[in-house]
Amino acid sequence: MQALLVFLAIAALSLLASSPALDSARFPALARLAAGGFLFLLFGVVLGPSVVGVLSVEDLRLLRPVMALGLGTAGVILGLNLEPRLLRLLPRPVYSAALAHAGTAFLFVAVPLFVPLLLTLRPSFHAAVGAASLLGAAASLSSGHFAVLAYRGGRMDRARGLGVALLTMLDDAVGLVVLALALLLGAAPTVGEGLGLVCLALLLGILCGALLAYLTHALKDPAELATVTLGMVALVGGAAAYLRVSALLAGVACGATLALVGG
């Protein structure tokens, strides 16, 4: 029952975050917090074992399939937004600007948090590096999307908005590379095992993306296309959860493969 209530609450928060009633012109701060996912984080903290305690540690363990499905879906969307043909046409200064933008957000979060993680939680050194890198990667991924929200709200001209969208796409790519490195360091006892898990997640996503491209290349009906795509997204998240690898990286590889080969 608790898992069902959490799922319904997530759906309600999603509708609120994407609702036209949450006008970014009237409620700019709230709209940005909603777009950045803060409402979901706040909801989880309040209902989690450390505050209200509506959800126990066992309940959170049972919610892992929902988390895998959500991460897989988010990964596929990120992968589809990585336009390989467009990225190849961009000049080198654009990549330098994106690297500086995403790298600054990463450093401002990962470096200050490394010492508290090392002293308070007392993990091994490489686990502290991995945890700090994960948080820095999250900051790097979300840093440019606030500007995209401003562009969509009409507070930025089209040329500048398209430039911001390109930088955000590159921010996502840089953040995902950092995420892969963080998992390489913190997801397994040794770096070699971590590398194997990251490669397995990417290979799983590539295979699912290729299979999805094959299944959808001849489909014309939008309902059939949507059904097959949603089923493959669920397959990516479920397979990643079963293999205990990153559903987000597998989803990104799936979406990028589909964007590369068409569909």
C-alpha positions in Angstrom: 0.0 0.0 0.0 2.8 2.4 0.9 4.5 1.8 -2.5 1.2 2.6 -4.3 0.8 5.8 -2.3 4.3 6.9 -3.1 3.8 6.2 -6.8 0.6 8.3 -6.8 2.3 11.1 -5.0 5.2 11.1 -7.5 2.6 11.3 -10.3 0.8 14.2 -8.6 4.1 16.0 -8.1 4.9 15.4 -11.8 1.6 16.9 -12.9 2.2 19.9 -10.6 5.7 20.5 -11.9 4.5 20.4 -15.5 1.2 22.2 -15.0 0.6 25.6 -16.7 -0.8 26.8 -13.4 2.8 26.8 -12.0 3.6 29.9 -14.2 7.3 30.7 -14.2 6.5 34.4 -14.6 4.3 34.5 -11.5 6.2 32.0 -9.3 9.8 32.0 -10.7 11.4 30.5 -7.6 8.9 27.7 -7.2 8.9 26.9 -10.9 12.7 26.6 -10.9 12.6 24.4 -7.8 10.0 22.2 -9.4 11.9 22.0 -12.7 15.1 21.0 -10.8 13.4 18.2 -8.9 13.6 19.8 -5.5 9.9 19.0 -4.7 10.6 15.3 -5.2 13.7 15.5 -2.9 11.7 17.4 -0.3 8.9 14.8 -0.5 11.3 12.0 0.0 13.1 13.6 2.9 9.9 14.3 4.8 8.3 10.9 4.3 11.6 8.9 4.7 12.8 7.0 7.8 14.9 10.0 9.1 11.9 12.5 9.5 8.2 11.4 9.6 9.0 7.7 9.1 6.0 6.9 6.9 8.3 4.8 4.7 10.7 2.4 6.4 14.0 1.2 5.1 12.2 -2.0 3.9 9.6 0.1 2.1 12.4 1.9 0.3 13.9 -1.4 -0.7 10.6 -2.5 -2.2 10.4 0.8 -4.2 13.6 0.0 -6.1 11.6 -1.2 -9.2 9.9 2.2 -9.3 13.2 4.0 -9.0 14.8 1.8 -11.7 11.8 2.6 -14.1 12.1 6.3 -13.4 15.9 6.4 -13.9 15.6 4.4 -17.1 12.9 6.7 -18.4 15.0 9.8 -17.6 18.1 8.2 -19.2 16.3 7.5 -22.4 15.0 11.1 -22.6 18.5 12.4 -22.0 20.0 10.0 -24.6 17.4 11.1 -27.2 18.3 14.7 -26.6 22.0 14.1 -27.4 22.0 14.8 -31.1 25.2 13.2 -32.5 24.9 14.9 -35.9 24.5 18.3 -34.3 27.3 17.7 -31.8 29.7 16.9 -34.6 29.1 20.3 -36.2 29.8 22.4 -33.1 33.1 24.3 -33.0 35.7 23.6 -30.2 34.9 26.8 -28.2 31.4 25.6 -27.6 32.7 22.4 -26.1 35.1 24.4 -24.0 32.3 26.6 -22.7 30.1 23.6 -21.9 33.0 21.9 -20.1 33.7 25.1 -18.1 30.1 25.5 -17.2 29.4 21.9 -16.1 32.9 21.6 -14.5 32.3 24.6 -12.4 29.0 23.3 -11.1 30.7 20.0 -10.4 33.6 21.4 -8.5 31.5 23.8 -6.4 29.5 20.8 -5.1 31.9 17.9 -5.1 35.0 19.5 -3.5 33.3 21.1 -0.5 31.3 17.9 0.3 34.3 15.5 0.0 35.7 16.3 3.4 32.4 16.0 5.3 31.7 12.7 3.6 35.1 11.4 4.5 35.0 12.5 8.1 31.3 12.0 9.0 30.4 8.8 7.2 33.9 7.4 7.5 33.9 5.3 4.3 36.9 4.3 2.4 38.7 7.0 0.4 37.5 5.9 -3.0 33.9 5.5 -1.7 34.0 9.1 -0.5 35.3 10.3 -3.9 32.6 8.3 -5.6 29.8 9.8 -3.4 31.1 13.4 -3.8 31.4 12.8 -7.5 27.8 11.6 -7.7 26.5 14.7 -6.0 28.7 16.9 -8.3 27.5 15.1 -11.4 23.9 15.8 -10.3 24.7 19.5 -10.0 26.4 19.4 -13.4 23.4 17.8 -15.0 20.9 20.2 -13.6 22.8 23.5 -13.8 21.8 24.5 -17.3 18.1 23.5 -17.2 17.1 26.6 -15.2 18.2 28.6 -18.2 16.2 26.4 -20.5 13.2 27.1 -18.3 13.8 30.8 -18.7 13.9 30.4 -22.5 10.7 28.5 -22.6 9.0 31.1 -20.4 9.8 33.8 -23.0 12.4 35.6 -21.0 15.2 34.9 -23.5 15.4 35.5 -27.3 15.4 32.6 -29.7 19.1 32.7 -30.7 20.3 32.9 -27.1 17.8 30.2 -26.1 19.0 27.8 -28.7 22.6 28.5 -27.6 21.6 27.7 -24.0 19.8 24.5 -25.2 23.0 23.4 -26.9 25.1 24.1 -23.8 22.6 22.2 -21.7 22.9 19.2 -24.0 26.7 19.3 -23.6 26.2 19.8 -19.8 24.2 16.6 -19.8 27.0 14.8 -21.7 29.7 16.1 -19.3 27.6 15.2 -16.2 27.0 11.7 -17.5 30.7 11.2 -18.0 31.3 12.3 -14.5 28.5 10.0 -13.3 30.2 7.1 -15.0 33.5 7.9 -13.4 31.8 8.2 -10.0 30.2 4.8 -10.4 33.5 3.4 -11.5 35.0 4.6 -8.2 32.1 4.0 -5.8 29.9 1.2 -7.1 32.2 -1.7 -6.4 35.1 -2.6 -4.1 37.7 -2.2 -6.8 38.0 0.1 -9.8 38.1 -2.9 -12.2 34.8 -4.2 -11.0 33.3 -0.7 -11.2 34.5 -0.4 -14.8 32.9 -3.7 -15.6 29.5 -2.6 -14.2 29.6 0.7 -16.1 30.5 -1.1 -19.4 27.7 -3.7 -18.7 25.2 -0.8 -18.2 26.3 0.8 -21.5 26.2 -2.4 -23.4 22.7 -3.2 -22.1 21.5 0.2 -23.2 23.0 -0.1 -26.7 21.5 -3.5 -27.2 18.0 -2.3 -26.1 18.3 0.8 -28.2 19.2 -1.3 -31.3 16.3 -3.6 -30.6 13.9 -0.7 -30.2 15.1 0.8 -33.5 14.5 -2.5 -35.2 11.0 -2.9 -33.7 9.9 0.6 -34.5 11.4 1.3 -37.9 8.3 0.1 -39.8 5.7 1.3 -37.4 3.4 4.1 -38.5 0.6 4.0 -36.0 1.5 6.4 -33.1 -0.3 4.2 -30.5 1.8 1.2 -31.5 5.0 3.3 -31.5 4.2 4.6 -28.1 3.4 1.2 -26.7 6.6 -0.5 -28.0 8.7 2.5 -26.8 7.2 2.4 -23.3 7.7 -1.3 -23.1 11.4 -1.0 -24.1 11.9 1.7 -21.6 10.5 -0.6 -18.9 12.7 -3.4 -20.2 15.8 -1.2 -19.9 15.0 -0.2 -16.3 14.0 -3.7 -15.3 17.1 -5.4 -16.9 19.4 -2.8 -15.2 17.8 -3.4 -11.9 18.1 -7.2 -12.3 21.8 -6.9 -13.2 22.4 -4.3 -10.5 23.8 -1.8 -12.8 23.0 1.9 -13.4 19.5 2.2 -15.0 20.3 5.9 -15.8 23.4 5.0 -17.8 21.6 2.1 -19.5 18.7 4.4 -20.4 21.1 7.1 -21.8 22.9 4.5 -24.0 19.5 3.2 -25.2 18.2 6.7 -26.1 21.6 7.8 -27.7 21.6 4.6 -29.8 18.1 5.3 -31.0 18.9 8.9 -31.8 22.0 7.8 -33.7 20.4 5.1 -35.9 17.0 6.9 -36.3 13.5 6.0 -35.2 
